[in-house]
Amino acid sequence: MKNIKELLKNNLHEFLRYLEVIQFAFNKHSEHTSFPLTSEDLIRLRQDINALTLIDSIAYRFSKLQETLGKIFRLYFAYQGEEVEEIFMRDVINLAEKRGLPIN
């Protein structure tokens, strides 16, 4: 149990760090354009290496954020005694919904 608690704590810290970086990138990017992005914005931004770097950072960190959130759900359910190691992520999400966890 202690190992699960420590892993959960570490993954929560990692999740919050990814979120912080995403928020920073959005704030930095909002100096140049507004959200949501239009197709014209994307065409323009693809030509700006600084903007492209920020967009790439957001996409990468978002994928890491999702991956870490999946780990957090699995660790949480393992801590609760659920067998979640061998099930698909969609089943973990369904379990979270059944438990009333906010996933949207």
C-alpha positions in Angstrom: 0.0 0.0 0.0 2.8 2.5 0.9 4.3 1.9 -2.6 1.0 2.7 -4.3 0.6 5.8 -2.2 4.1 7.0 -3.1 3.5 6.2 -6.8 0.2 8.0 -6.7 1.8 11.1 -5.1 4.6 11.1 -7.7 2.2 10.8 -10.6 0.0 13.6 -9.2 3.1 15.8 -8.9 4.0 14.9 -12.5 0.4 15.6 -13.7 0.4 19.0 -12.1 3.7 19.9 -13.6 2.5 19.0 -17.1 -0.6 21.1 -16.5 1.5 24.0 -15.3 3.6 23.8 -18.5 0.5 23.7 -20.7 -1.0 26.7 -19.0 2.3 28.6 -19.4 2.4 27.7 -23.1 -1.3 28.8 -23.6 -0.6 32.1 -21.8 2.5 32.7 -23.9 0.7 31.7 -27.1 -2.3 33.9 -26.3 0.0 36.9 -26.7 0.0 36.1 -30.4 -3.4 34.8 -31.1 -6.7 34.0 -29.4 -8.4 30.7 -28.7 -9.9 28.6 -30.2 -7.6 28.7 -33.2 -9.1 29.1 -36.6 -7.8 27.4 -39.7 -6.3 30.8 -40.7 -4.5 31.0 -37.4 -3.0 27.5 -37.9 -1.8 28.4 -41.4 -0.2 31.6 -40.0 1.3 29.9 -36.9 2.9 27.1 -39.0 5.1 29.7 -40.5 6.2 31.1 -37.2 8.9 28.8 -35.6 8.3 30.3 -32.1 4.6 29.7 -32.3 5.1 26.2 -33.8 7.4 25.4 -30.9 4.7 26.4 -28.4 2.0 24.5 -30.2 4.3 21.4 -30.3 4.9 21.8 -26.6 1.2 22.0 -25.8 0.5 18.9 -27.9 3.3 16.9 -26.3 2.5 17.9 -22.8 -1.2 17.2 -23.3 -0.4 13.6 -24.4 1.9 13.2 -21.3 -0.9 14.7 -19.2 -3.4 12.1 -20.5 -0.9 9.2 -20.0 -0.2 10.3 -16.4 -3.9 10.7 -15.7 -4.4 7.1 -16.8 -1.7 6.0 -14.4 -3.3 8.0 -11.6 -6.7 6.3 -12.2 -5.1 2.8 -12.3 -3.1 3.5 -9.1 -6.2 4.9 -7.4 -8.3 1.8 -8.3 -5.4 -0.5 -7.3 -5.3 1.2 -3.9 -9.1 0.6 -3.6 -8.5 -3.1 -4.3 -9.6 -3.2 -7.9 -7.8 -5.4 -10.5 -7.1 -2.8 -13.2 -3.6 -3.8 -14.5 -4.9 -5.9 -17.4 -7.9 -4.0 -18.5 -8.2 -1.4 -21.3 -8.1 2.3 -20.5 -11.7 2.7 -21.7 -12.7 0.2 -19.0 -10.8 2.2 -16.4 -12.7 5.3 -17.6 -16.0 3.4 -17.3 -15.1 2.4 -13.8 -14.3 6.0 -12.9 -17.6 7.1 -14.3 -19.4 4.4 -12.3 -17.6 5.6 -9.2 -18.7 9.2 -9.9 -15.2 10.5 -10.5 -15.0 13.7 -12.7 -13.4 12.7 -16.0 -14.9 15.1 -18.4 
